[in-house]
Structure formats: structure tokens, C-alpha cells
Amino acid sequence: MSEAAPRPRIEIRGLGLACVLLLARCAFAQAGAAAPQATNPAPPAAPAGAVDAAMPTFDVVSIKPYGPSTLRISIHTKPDGVAVSGMPMHMILREAFGVTNDRLLGEPAWVATSRYDVDAKVTPEDAPKFKPLTDQQQWQMLLPVLEDRCALKFHHETRELAVYTLVVAKGGPKMQVSKPADPSANSAPGQNPSSAGMSVSEKEFTMTGRGASMASIVRWISMQLGSTVIDKTGLTENYDYTLSFVPDDSMKAGILPPGGNSGSALPPDAESPSIFAALPEQLGLKLVAQKEPVDVIVIDHMDQPTAN
């Protein structure tokens, strides 16, 4: 990718629409074959909520309530900042902390339903420092903004949560190993151009990936479940894959926090496969439910954002 090329826009529309194409370049997929060493793709390398002092800070930030009633979200990362439209504050918080829904606790009720437009930019001098950051690092830069504009206060706790371990199913993986990168493409040596996306309808979700690392695949699965997924497949290649499954109610809720995951049992298979049945059938992977002590973020206080 050339330096001037912006990252693709992500759009999510309501399930009442016929179909939506969600396309996003995953930061985890950029790391190539070395990426799968991370066992939990949800949090950043540093503890959730810990902002690296070496990173730039946003110089100008606009936060405004989202006006339209349509269920639509757009996210656009620019060379000097991030622009978000129609995103519930819950999702902004979740992405800023880099955690899944199950690891974000104690939010006030308005966080789930109040939606905002956010336009955050760094200074021209800091733009060269901003562009190389990963998606998670760029989102993390919003934490000081939320502390300032929303009086956000939080703390860490360790709680035993239901998590999922992703392992190779009986018969081995069914994903296709990606072909080597085209030498003429604008990608770093040893890396495949990568992408991930999802088409959404009222009856079926379809996840697709091209040149995707296991960390990228795990992150997408984790996003659908709203729960922590730990990669124990041992797979280190980049893969092309398609995964179609019937979403449960929490997945259909889309932009709202799921109703929770008890972890007591996996959902039963249906004629059209759930994500749990589709993974071994289509990708040769399997989710195993278990409980583990996990670091969670507890929101102690948060006000609605102050005016610009």
C-alpha cells in the first residue's frame, strides 16, 4: 500500500437491509506469519487502558451526537486521524480498550444506546508518527480523550469468565493456504496483502478472509461471539477462507452489547449451522468453551461527552 492510500471504510448497516458488505483491513493480518504468537487477540500488547507515552495525541477532537435514526456505522482511518459516524459509545469504549464485550463491565445505561460522530486529528507534525500505528494503537489514543471529555474513570479486576479456545478439529484444517504475495504489489517483503470482511443478511453471516493470519481469524470470530477467543491451533500460515453461519440473537443485535455468555454449553446445532457447527465443517477448526481468570475493565464513572 502506498503511503498516501487511506485505509478502507468500514460500514455496518441494519439487518433489515437486504445485504451489507463489511470490508476492513485487519491490523493483525498485517503481521504475516509471525503474528499468531499472540494467544489473546482482543487486548493490545500493553495492558488494556495503558497508553504508550511515545504515541502522539489527538490535537483536535469533535464528538457530536449522531442524528439519523438509521442503523449505520462508518469508520474511516485517515493519514492524520480517525473519523467515526453513528457508533454507540459502547463500541467506542470497547475498541479504545481493545477488549471484547465480556471484558468491559459497569458501563452506564446510556453507553449502549447513545451514538456519536467522532472526528479526531493529530497535528501535521505528528501525522508521520500516526500513520504507522496499528489500528488498536490508533483507537487507544481515544482513551485520554474520553477521560477528558467524559470524565471516564476505570480500574482493572481479575474475574473468571467463559472464554473459548480455538483448536484444529478432527481431520485437520480446511482453509486454503494463501499464495505468495505478488512481487509487484505494494506490500512488505514476506507479507501477503490481506483483507477480511463480512456480508450480513437477516438469515446468514458470511465471513471472508484473504491472506489472513490466525490472529486475524481469531479476532473476527471473537468479534462475533463478543467473548475472548484464545488461539491454540498452532497454525502459522496465512489463509484464504469463507465461513457462513446463522447468527444468534446477540450477533444480530450487531452494534449493541450481547446479552452475555454463560459458558455452560455451546449452542445446539441447527439445520443451518451456527458458528460453532460451521467452523469444523467449513474451516476445520473447533471452539471449546472453558473458564479462565481474565483481566477485565470496570467502568467506575462516565458522563456523556461535553460539548465541543
N, C-alpha and C positions, 0 to 999 in steps of 0.2 A: 504494500500500500504506500502510495506516495505521501509525503509529509502533509500536503495540503488537503488530502482527501478526508472529509469528516466521516465519523462512524455512522453506520446506518441508523435510521429512525426506527424505534420500536413502537408499534401501535397495537392496542388491545381494544376491541370493541365488544359490545354486549352480545350475549349469546342469542338474543332474538334476531340478530342479523344472520343472513344466510351462511356466511363463512368469513373467517378472518385469517389473514396471513400474518403471523408474527415472525419477524426476521431480526436476529440480533447476532452480532459478532461477540462471542463469549471470550472474556479475558482469559479464562482458564485454558481455553483451547489454544491460545497463542503460545503456550509454553512448550508445545510439542511433546515428544516422548518423555521428557524429564518431569512433566507436571504431575503424574499420578502419585508422587511421593506423599502428597497431602492426603491424610486419611479423612478429614472432615472439610468438605469444600465450602461450607457455609461461612465460617468466620474468616477474617483476614489473618495474615501471618502473625500480626501483633494481637494482643487481647482485644476483644470487641470493645469499642469505645475509647481505645488508646490511639490518639492522633500523633503521627510522626512529626516532630517539631521541624524536620527538614523539609516537609512538604509545604508548598505555597498555601496561602489562604485566599479565600474569595474576597475581592475588594468591593464589589457592588452586588447586592442580592435583592431581588424583588420577590416577595411572597404575597400572592393575592388569591382570595377565594375563587374557585372555579365556578363560572356562571352557568353554562349549559347543563341541561338535565340528562343529556345522552351519556351512556356508559362508555366513555372513551378515555384512553390514556395515551399520551405520546411522550417519548423520552428521546432527546436528541443531544448527543455529546458533541461539542464544538471544540475547535482548537484552543479556545480560551475559557471554556466553561461548560455548564450543563443547563439545558432548558427542559423543563418538565411541565406538562399540561394535564390537568384533570386527575392527578394522583392523590389517593387518600393519604392522610398523614401517617396512617399505619404503615403503608408501603414505603414512604419516605424514611421513616424511622428504621424499618427492617433493613432496607438497603444501606442506610448510613452506618448501622451497626454491623452489617454483614452477617446477619443471623437468620435462621428460619423462624416461622411463626411460633413454633413451640418454645423458642428460647427468648421470646420477648414478652414480658409479663407486666401486669399492673398499669396498663395504659388507661387513661380516662376514656369514657364512652365516646366522646366527640371525635377521638382519633380515628375510629373505624369508619365514620361516615362523612367527615368533613374533607373535602377535596380542594386541592390547591394548584395554582400555576406557580412555578419557581423558575426564576432566571438568575443564575449565579455566574459571575465572571471574575477572572483574575485580572491583574494589571497587565498591560502589554509586556512589561519587563518579566513577569512571571509566566507568561504563556509558554515559553520554551521548556519550563520546568513542569508545566501542567500536562502537556501533550503526551509525554512518555509514561505517565502514571497508568496503572491498571484501572479498570472500571471501578473495582472496590475501593481503591485509594481515592479516586475522584468523588465517589459517593461519601466516603468517610470525611471528606472536607466539609460536608454539611453539618457535622456534629457541633462544631463551635458556633455555627450559625443558629442552630436550634437551641443551644444553651443561651445564646444572647437574645434571640427573638421570642422564644417560647419559655424561657426560664426553666429549661429542661434540667432535671436532676435525676440521677440513676445510680444504682450500685449493682455489684455482681454477687451472685449466690451460686452455690453448687446444689443442684437438685437432681434426683433420679428421674429420668424421663424415658419414655418409649422412643427408641431410635430404630433405625433399620440398617442392617448390614447387607451390602450388595456383594454377592458371590457368583461364581460361574456355576450355571446349572448343569445337571447331568446331560452328557452329550457334547459339552463344550460350547464356546461362544459361536453365535451365528452371524455376527456382524462382519462386514467386508472390510478388510484392512485397506486403508486409503492408499492410492498410488502415490509415488513420489511427486513432490511439487514440480510444476513446470519451471524449468530454469529461467524462462523469460518472464515469469510472474514476479511482481514486486513483493517478495517475501524473504525473510531472513534465511540464510543457509541452514539446511536441516529442518526447516519448518514447512508444513503444508498450509496453504491458505485454508482457513477454517470458517465454518458458519454453522449456526443452529437456528431452528425456527419451529413454529407450530401453526398448524391450521386448526381452527376451532369451529365446531358446529354444536347444535343442541344435543346431538347424539354421540359424537365421537371427537376425540382429540387425536391429532397426529403429530408426533414429534419427529423432526428430521435433523440429521447432522451430516456434515461433510468435513472430513479431516479432523474429526473431533477427538480430543483426548478423553480418557476415562474421567478425569476431573470435570470436564465439561458435561459429560453424560450424567455423572452423579449429581451435578448441580441442577440440571434440568429436572431430573427425577425428584430431587429434594424440593424444588420449587412447586411441583405438582402436589406432593404429599403434604407440604407445609411442615415437614419434620426433618430432623437430621438424618442424613444417609452417609454411612461410612463405607468407603471403597476397600474391599478385601478381595478383589478379583485377581490381583497380581498382574493384570494386563497392562502393557506399556506401549502398545502401538496407537496410532491414530486411526479412527474408524469412520466409515460411511454407514448410516443406519436409518431405518424408518420404524417407528413404533406407534401403532394405532391402538387406542383403548377407549373404553367407555368411562367417562369421569364420574366420580361420586359427587354428592351434593356440595361438599366443601370445595372441590375443584371447580364446579360450575359457578360457585359464588365468585370465583375469579379474583376480584380486587379486594374482597373483604377477608378478614382473618377466618380460617376454617374453624369448625366447631370443636376441634380438638381431636386427639388421637389417644385412645385408651391404651393401645399397645397389647391388649389382652388376646387378640386374634386378628388374623388377616381377613379382609372382607371376602365373602363367598364368591366363587366364580359365577359369571352369568353366561348366557349364550353368546353375547358379545363380550369379549374379555375385559376384565378390569385391568388396571395397570399391573397388578400382581400376577395375573394369569398371562398377560401379553408379553411380559419381559422374558420368561423362559421360552415361550413359543416362538417369539419373533427375534429376540436378541441373544438367547442362550444365557441369560442372566437371571438371578433369583434374589428376591428380597426376603430377609429373615428378621423377624421382629425380636427385639430384646430390650432390656432396660439397663441403662448405664448412668453413672453420675456425670452430669453435663453442666458446664458454665452457662448461666442464664443472665439476662439483663432484666432488672426490675426497675420500672419507672417509679420514682418517688414523687415527682411533681412535673407537670407540664401544662402550660397555658396555651390558649390559641395564639397564633403569631401576632405580634404587634404590627401596626400599620407601617407601610414603607415610609 
